[in-house]
Amino acid sequence: MFDLLLANVRLPDIVRGDLEAQVSATATGEREYLQVLQRYSPPIIDLFNNELLGYSERLARSEIARLPDGVAEFAAYIDADNIVAENEEDRSTEGVKINVRVTISGDEIFADFAGTSPQVKAGINSPLPFSKAGVYGAIRLILSSDIPTCAGYTRAIHVAAPESSVINPSHPAPCGARGITGFRIMDAVMGALAQIIPDRVPADGEGGNSIVSIGGRTADGRPFGYVDLTAGARGGGPFHDGAEGVPHPGANIASTPIEVAESELPIRFEEYSIVADSGGAGKFRGGMAQTRRVRLLEDSAVLQLRSDKRLHPPFGLQGGKPGSPSSNTLQKPGEEPEILPVLGMSPIKRNQVIAHTFAGGGGWGDPLDRAIDSVQADLLDGKITVEGAKRDYKVVANSDSLLVDAEATARLRSQ
C-alpha cells in the first residue's frame, strides 16, 4: 500500500514521512487507550465516555439558555473571481455566498443556510460534516472554555443546509480546498451572532490561511514543492485588539520557517513584514496584515494560490472599521506587477516574485473611543503611521519623534 501511494505523489519522501508520523501517532494513541481499558475495564470506560458527553451537553445547554433569545441573518462571501458555478445562470458577480440565519431559542441554537450559493466546479465545495464543524467551531468561540470539546456540546446545535449547495454538495463535487469554505461558514455564523450577543463576538479576521504553492522540477529533474500557509490578523474584540501572527481558530497551522524553506527549496524570501495601518480602526483595532514576497530561483514552476477577502475585506463590528483587503501580484523583472486572482494557478519563471498580502482584521467599537495611550503604543511599534493615527483615530503625533501631541489631539477630537 505504501508503494502504491508513494508512486502516485510528486514528493514521495515527504509524503512517506507524513504517513509514518500519522501511523506512529495512531499507534501511540491505541497503546495508551488499551492501557486505560485494561486498568478500568470496558464497561467503566463506556460509562465515563457517556458521562463526558452528557456533562458537555448539560454545560452547553445551560450556557446557551443564559443567552438572549433572538434571530439574525448574515452573509459571508468567498471572492472567487474566477470560480464558475455548476450552472452558468447560478453564477454570482459578488462571489460565492454563504448565507445563514441563526436562531437562539431556549437552550438550543439553530443555523439555517438557505440562500447559500449552489455548488461550484472548483474544489471549494464543503461536504456537510465539514460544514457542520464550521458551525460548531464558531459557536464554540462564544461558549465557556470550561465546556469539554467533544460531541456532547454539539447536541444543542442544529444545522440545516440546502442540498447541492456549496456547503452540502451532491456527488460529484470537488472538495479538495474546502477549508476556505469552512472558514467562511464560521465568519457567517459569527456575523449573525454579533447581532444577538454583541458583547461576545469579535470583528472579522483575515479569513483563514492563505496558501501560496510553488511546484516544479529542478534542473536535474528532482521535484520540489513549496507550500506555505500564512495567517494571523484576527479581528478586534469587545475587550482586546486583534492578534497578529496567530492561526485562525479553525486551523492550528503555522508558517514554515524561512530558514528551512530557503535551505531546502529553490526560493528566496524578499520580504516578510507587517503592513502598517492595515488593521481596521476601532476602540479595539484589528490585527495587522502581513506581506510575503517570494522569488523563484529555478527556471520555471507552477504557482497556485488560495486566498480571499479582497472584494469583501474583514468586517468591523459595533462601529469598528473594516480591515484592509488582500492582494496577490506577480512581479516580472522590468515589468509592472501583474494582479493575480484570489484563487487559481499561474506559471512562474526564474526571478519572478509572488507577493501576497493577506487582509487585516476588522476593528471593534468606535475608533474615537480608543485610548490615546494605545494609539501611542501602536505608533512606536510601527503598526500605525502618523497619517493613519490622524485619519483613523483623530490623534496628532510628531512625524519625527512619533510622540502624541495631547493639545492638538484634544482640539482635533473636539471637532
C-alpha positions as CSV (number, residue, x, y, z in Angstrom):
1,M,0.0,0.0,0.0
2,F,2.9,2.4,0.8
3,D,4.5,1.6,-2.6
4,L,1.2,2.4,-4.4
5,L,0.7,5.7,-2.6
6,L,4.3,6.8,-3.0
7,A,4.2,6.0,-6.7
8,N,1.4,8.5,-7.2
9,V,2.7,11.6,-5.5
10,R,5.2,14.2,-6.6
11,L,7.3,14.3,-3.3
12,P,7.3,10.7,-2.1
13,D,10.0,11.2,0.6
14,I,8.0,13.9,2.3
15,V,4.7,12.0,2.0
16,R,6.3,8.9,3.4
17,G,7.4,11.0,6.4
18,D,3.9,12.4,6.9
19,L,2.3,8.9,6.6
20,E,4.7,7.3,9.0
21,A,4.2,10.1,11.5
22,Q,0.4,9.6,11.4
23,V,0.8,5.8,11.8
24,S,3.1,6.4,14.8
25,A,0.7,8.8,16.4
26,T,-2.2,6.4,15.9
27,A,-0.2,3.5,17.4
28,T,0.7,5.6,20.4
29,G,-2.9,6.6,21.0
30,E,-4.0,3.0,20.6
31,R,-1.4,1.8,23.1
32,E,-2.3,4.4,25.7
33,Y,-6.1,3.8,25.3
34,L,-5.7,0.0,25.7
35,Q,-3.8,0.6,28.9
36,V,-6.7,2.6,30.2
37,L,-9.1,-0.1,29.2
38,Q,-7.0,-2.7,31.0
39,R,-6.9,-0.6,34.1
40,Y,-10.6,0.3,34.4
41,S,-12.4,-2.3,32.2
42,P,-14.5,-1.6,29.1
43,P,-17.8,-1.1,31.0
44,I,-16.3,1.6,33.2
45,I,-14.8,3.3,30.2
46,D,-18.1,3.3,28.4
47,L,-19.8,4.7,31.5
48,F,-17.3,7.6,31.7
49,N,-17.4,8.3,27.9
50,N,-21.2,8.7,28.1
51,E,-20.9,10.8,31.2
52,L,-18.4,13.1,29.5
53,L,-20.7,13.6,26.5
54,G,-23.7,14.2,28.8
55,Y,-21.7,16.6,31.0
56,S,-20.5,18.6,28.0
57,E,-24.1,18.8,26.7
58,R,-25.5,20.0,30.0
59,L,-22.9,22.7,30.3
60,A,-23.5,23.9,26.8
61,R,-27.3,23.9,27.1
62,S,-27.0,25.7,30.5
63,E,-24.9,28.5,28.9
64,I,-26.9,28.8,25.8
65,A,-30.1,29.1,27.9
66,R,-28.5,32.2,29.6
67,L,-28.0,33.9,26.2
68,P,-30.9,36.1,24.9
69,D,-33.2,34.5,22.5
70,G,-33.0,36.0,19.1
71,V,-32.9,35.6,15.3
72,A,-30.3,37.2,13.0
73,E,-29.2,36.7,9.4
74,F,-25.8,37.3,7.9
75,A,-23.9,36.6,4.6
76,A,-20.2,36.0,4.1
77,Y,-18.6,35.7,0.7
78,I,-15.7,33.8,-0.9
79,D,-14.5,36.3,-3.5
80,A,-14.0,33.6,-6.1
81,D,-13.5,35.9,-9.0
82,N,-12.6,33.0,-11.3
83,I,-15.0,30.3,-10.0
84,V,-17.7,29.1,-12.2
85,A,-21.0,27.7,-10.9
86,E,-22.3,24.3,-12.0
87,N,-24.9,26.2,-14.0
88,E,-23.8,29.5,-15.5
89,E,-27.1,31.1,-14.6
90,D,-26.3,30.4,-10.9
91,R,-23.0,32.4,-11.0
92,S,-23.0,35.5,-8.8
93,T,-21.0,38.6,-9.6
94,E,-20.5,39.1,-5.8
95,G,-18.7,35.7,-5.3
96,V,-19.8,32.5,-3.6
97,K,-22.3,33.4,-0.9
98,I,-22.6,31.7,2.5
99,N,-25.9,32.8,3.9
100,V,-27.0,31.8,7.4
101,R,-30.0,32.5,9.7
102,V,-29.1,31.9,13.3
103,T,-31.8,31.3,15.9
104,I,-31.1,31.1,19.7
105,S,-34.1,29.6,21.4
106,G,-34.1,28.4,24.9
107,D,-31.1,26.1,25.3
108,E,-30.6,25.4,21.6
109,I,-29.1,27.1,18.6
110,F,-30.3,26.6,15.0
111,A,-28.3,27.5,11.9
112,D,-30.2,27.5,8.6
113,F,-28.1,28.1,5.4
114,A,-31.0,28.7,3.0
115,G,-29.9,31.2,0.4
116,T,-26.3,29.9,0.1
117,S,-24.7,29.6,-3.4
118,P,-25.1,26.3,-5.4
119,Q,-22.1,24.0,-5.6
120,V,-19.3,25.1,-8.0
121,K,-16.9,23.4,-10.4
122,A,-13.9,24.4,-8.4
123,G,-12.7,22.4,-5.4
124,I,-14.1,24.6,-2.7
125,N,-17.3,22.6,-2.0
126,S,-17.6,21.7,1.6
127,P,-19.3,18.3,2.5
128,L,-22.0,18.6,5.1
129,P,-19.9,17.1,8.0
130,F,-17.2,19.7,7.5
131,S,-19.7,22.5,7.2
132,K,-21.3,21.4,10.5
133,A,-17.9,21.5,12.0
134,G,-17.6,25.1,10.9
135,V,-20.8,25.9,12.7
136,Y,-19.7,24.0,15.9
137,G,-16.4,25.8,15.8
138,A,-17.9,29.3,15.6
139,I,-20.3,28.7,18.4
140,R,-17.5,27.1,20.5
141,L,-15.8,30.5,20.4
142,I,-18.7,32.2,22.3
143,L,-19.2,29.5,24.9
144,S,-17.1,29.0,28.1
145,S,-13.7,27.3,27.6
146,D,-14.7,25.1,30.6
147,I,-17.0,23.1,28.4
148,P,-15.2,19.9,27.2
149,T,-14.7,20.0,23.5
150,C,-16.4,16.8,22.4
151,A,-19.6,15.7,20.6
152,G,-21.7,16.3,23.6
153,Y,-21.9,20.1,23.2
154,T,-22.9,19.8,19.6
155,R,-26.2,18.1,20.6
156,A,-27.6,21.5,21.3
157,I,-26.7,22.9,17.9
158,H,-28.8,22.1,14.8
159,V,-27.7,22.7,11.2
160,A,-29.8,22.8,8.0
161,A,-28.1,23.2,4.6
162,P,-29.7,23.1,1.2
163,E,-28.7,20.1,-1.0
164,S,-26.4,20.7,-3.9
165,S,-25.2,23.9,-2.3
166,V,-21.5,24.8,-1.8
167,I,-21.8,23.7,1.8
168,N,-23.8,20.5,1.1
169,P,-22.8,19.4,-2.4
170,S,-24.1,16.4,-4.3
171,H,-21.8,13.9,-5.8
172,P,-19.7,14.5,-7.9
173,A,-18.3,17.7,-6.4
174,P,-14.6,18.6,-6.0
175,C,-13.8,19.4,-2.3
176,G,-10.0,19.5,-2.0
177,A,-9.8,23.2,-1.0
178,R,-13.0,23.1,1.2
179,G,-11.1,24.7,4.1
180,I,-11.8,28.2,2.8
181,T,-15.5,27.5,2.8
182,G,-15.3,26.2,6.4
183,F,-13.7,29.5,7.4
184,R,-16.4,31.5,5.7
185,I,-19.1,29.4,7.4
186,M,-17.5,30.4,10.7
187,D,-17.5,34.1,9.6
188,A,-21.2,34.0,8.6
189,V,-22.2,32.4,11.9
190,M,-20.2,34.9,13.9
191,G,-21.6,37.8,11.9
192,A,-25.1,36.6,12.8
193,L,-24.3,36.0,16.5
194,A,-22.8,39.5,16.8
195,Q,-26.3,40.9,16.2
196,I,-27.8,38.9,19.1
197,I,-24.9,38.9,21.6
198,P,-22.6,41.8,20.6
199,D,-20.6,41.7,23.8
200,R,-19.2,38.2,23.0
201,V,-18.3,38.3,19.3
202,P,-15.0,39.8,17.9
203,A,-14.8,41.5,14.5
204,D,-13.9,39.6,11.4
205,G,-10.3,38.4,10.7
206,E,-8.1,37.6,7.7
207,G,-10.4,34.8,6.6
208,G,-8.2,31.8,7.4
209,N,-5.0,30.6,6.0
210,S,-3.8,31.9,2.6
211,I,-1.9,29.2,0.7
212,V,0.9,30.0,-1.7
213,S,2.2,26.9,-3.5
214,I,5.1,26.8,-6.0
215,G,5.8,23.4,-7.5
216,G,8.1,22.2,-10.3
217,R,11.4,20.4,-11.0
218,T,15.0,21.4,-10.6
219,A,17.4,21.4,-13.5
220,D,18.5,17.8,-12.7
221,G,14.8,16.7,-12.7
222,R,14.1,16.5,-9.0
223,P,10.6,17.6,-8.0
224,F,10.2,20.3,-5.4
225,G,7.2,21.9,-3.8
226,Y,6.9,25.0,-1.6
227,V,3.5,25.0,0.1
228,D,3.0,27.6,2.9
229,L,0.0,28.7,4.9
230,T,0.0,32.2,6.4
231,A,-2.4,33.7,8.7
232,G,-2.6,35.9,11.7
233,A,-4.7,39.0,11.6
234,R,-7.6,38.4,13.9
235,G,-10.4,41.0,14.4
236,G,-10.6,43.3,17.5
237,G,-12.9,42.0,20.2
238,P,-15.0,43.6,22.9
239,F,-12.1,43.7,25.3
240,H,-8.9,43.4,23.2
241,D,-7.1,44.2,20.0
242,G,-6.9,41.6,17.2
243,A,-3.8,39.5,17.4
244,E,-1.1,39.2,14.7
245,G,0.9,36.0,13.9
246,V,-1.6,33.5,15.2
247,P,-3.6,30.8,13.3
248,H,-7.3,31.1,12.5
249,P,-9.4,29.4,15.3
250,G,-10.5,26.8,12.7
251,A,-7.0,25.7,11.8
252,N,-4.0,25.1,14.1
253,I,-1.4,25.8,11.4
254,A,1.8,27.7,11.5
255,S,4.1,29.1,8.7
256,T,7.2,27.2,7.6
257,P,10.3,28.9,9.0
258,I,12.0,31.0,6.3
259,E,15.4,29.4,7.0
260,V,14.0,25.9,6.4
261,A,12.2,26.8,3.2
262,E,15.2,28.7,1.7
263,S,17.7,25.9,2.6
264,E,15.6,23.1,1.1
265,L,13.9,24.8,-1.9
266,P,14.8,27.0,-4.9
267,I,13.2,30.1,-3.5
268,R,14.3,33.3,-1.7
269,F,12.2,35.5,0.6
270,E,12.5,39.1,-0.4
271,E,10.1,40.4,2.3
272,Y,8.2,39.2,5.3
273,S,6.6,42.2,7.1
274,I,3.7,43.6,9.0
275,V,1.7,46.2,7.0
276,A,1.1,49.4,8.9
277,D,-2.4,50.8,9.0
278,S,-3.9,47.6,7.7
279,G,-5.9,46.7,10.9
280,G,-9.4,48.0,11.0
281,A,-9.7,51.1,13.2
282,G,-11.8,50.7,16.4
283,K,-11.9,51.1,20.1
284,F,-10.0,47.8,19.8
285,R,-8.3,47.6,16.4
286,G,-7.9,44.7,14.1
287,G,-4.7,42.7,13.8
288,M,-2.2,43.9,11.1
289,A,-1.9,42.2,7.7
290,Q,1.4,40.7,6.6
291,T,3.2,40.7,3.3
292,R,5.3,37.9,1.9
293,R,7.4,38.3,-1.3
294,V,8.9,35.1,-2.6
295,R,11.4,34.9,-5.6
296,L,11.7,31.7,-7.7
297,L,15.3,30.7,-8.3
298,E,14.6,27.8,-10.7
299,D,13.8,28.1,-14.4
300,S,10.0,27.6,-14.1
301,A,7.3,26.3,-11.9
302,V,3.6,26.4,-11.3
303,L,2.2,28.9,-8.9
304,Q,-1.1,28.0,-7.1
305,L,-3.0,30.5,-4.8
306,R,-5.8,30.1,-2.3
307,S,-6.6,33.4,-0.8
308,D,-9.7,35.6,-0.1
309,K,-11.0,38.8,1.4
310,R,-10.1,41.2,-1.5
311,L,-13.6,42.2,-2.7
312,H,-15.1,41.6,0.8
313,P,-12.5,42.7,3.4
314,P,-12.9,41.7,7.0
315,F,-15.9,43.4,8.5
316,G,-15.8,45.6,11.6
317,L,-18.4,45.4,14.4
318,Q,-20.1,47.9,16.7
319,G,-18.7,50.9,14.8
320,G,-15.3,49.4,14.0
321,K,-13.9,49.8,10.5
322,P,-13.1,47.0,8.1
323,G,-9.6,45.7,7.7
324,S,-7.5,46.2,4.6
325,P,-8.2,43.9,1.6
326,S,-5.8,41.1,0.5
327,S,-3.7,41.2,-2.7
328,N,-1.7,38.9,-5.0
329,T,0.8,40.2,-7.5
330,L,3.4,38.6,-9.7
331,Q,6.4,40.8,-10.4
332,K,8.3,40.1,-13.6
333,P,11.7,41.7,-14.0
334,G,11.4,45.1,-15.7
335,E,7.6,45.0,-15.8
336,E,4.7,46.3,-13.8
337,P,3.3,43.9,-11.2
338,E,0.6,41.7,-12.6
339,I,-2.5,41.4,-10.4
340,L,-3.5,37.7,-9.9
341,P,-6.9,36.3,-8.9
342,V,-7.6,35.3,-5.3
343,L,-7.9,31.7,-6.3
344,G,-6.2,29.8,-9.2
345,M,-3.0,28.8,-11.0
346,S,-0.3,30.6,-12.9
347,P,3.1,29.9,-14.4
348,I,6.0,31.5,-12.7
349,K,9.5,31.8,-14.1
350,R,13.0,32.4,-12.7
351,N,13.5,35.6,-10.8
352,Q,9.8,36.4,-10.8
353,V,8.4,37.4,-7.4
354,I,5.0,36.4,-6.0
355,A,3.8,38.9,-3.4
356,H,0.9,38.0,-1.2
357,T,-0.6,40.3,1.4
358,F,-3.5,38.8,3.4
359,A,-6.3,41.0,4.8
360,G,-6.1,43.0,8.0
361,G,-8.5,42.2,10.9
362,G,-11.6,44.3,11.4
363,G,-12.0,46.8,14.2
364,W,-14.4,46.6,17.1
365,G,-16.1,49.8,18.5
366,D,-15.9,53.5,17.7
367,P,-12.3,54.5,16.8
368,L,-12.7,57.7,18.8
369,D,-13.2,55.6,21.9
370,R,-9.7,54.1,21.6
371,A,-7.3,55.1,24.4
372,I,-4.7,57.6,23.3
373,D,-2.1,55.5,25.1
374,S,-2.9,52.6,22.9
375,V,-2.6,54.7,19.8
376,Q,0.8,55.9,21.1
377,A,2.0,52.4,21.6
378,D,0.9,51.4,18.0
379,L,2.8,54.4,16.6
380,L,6.0,53.4,18.5
381,D,5.6,49.7,17.4
382,G,5.2,50.7,13.7
383,K,1.7,49.2,13.5
384,I,0.2,52.6,12.5
385,T,1.6,55.6,10.9
386,V,1.4,59.3,11.9
387,E,-1.0,59.8,9.0
388,G,-3.1,56.8,10.0
389,A,-3.3,57.9,13.6
390,K,-4.7,61.3,12.5
391,R,-7.0,59.8,9.8
392,D,-8.4,56.9,11.7
393,Y,-8.2,58.0,15.4
394,K,-8.0,61.8,15.2
395,V,-4.7,61.6,17.1
396,V,-2.0,64.1,16.2
397,A,1.6,62.9,16.6
398,N,5.0,64.3,15.7
399,S,6.3,62.8,12.5
400,D,9.9,62.6,13.8
401,S,9.5,61.5,17.4
402,L,6.2,59.7,16.9
403,L,5.0,61.1,20.2
404,V,1.4,62.2,20.6
405,D,0.7,66.0,20.8
406,A,-2.0,66.0,23.5
407,E,-3.2,69.5,22.9
408,A,-3.5,69.2,19.2
409,T,-5.2,65.8,19.6
410,A,-7.8,67.3,22.0
411,R,-8.6,70.1,19.5
412,L,-9.0,67.7,16.7
413,R,-11.2,65.3,18.6
414,S,-13.4,68.1,19.9
415,Q,-14.3,68.9,16.3
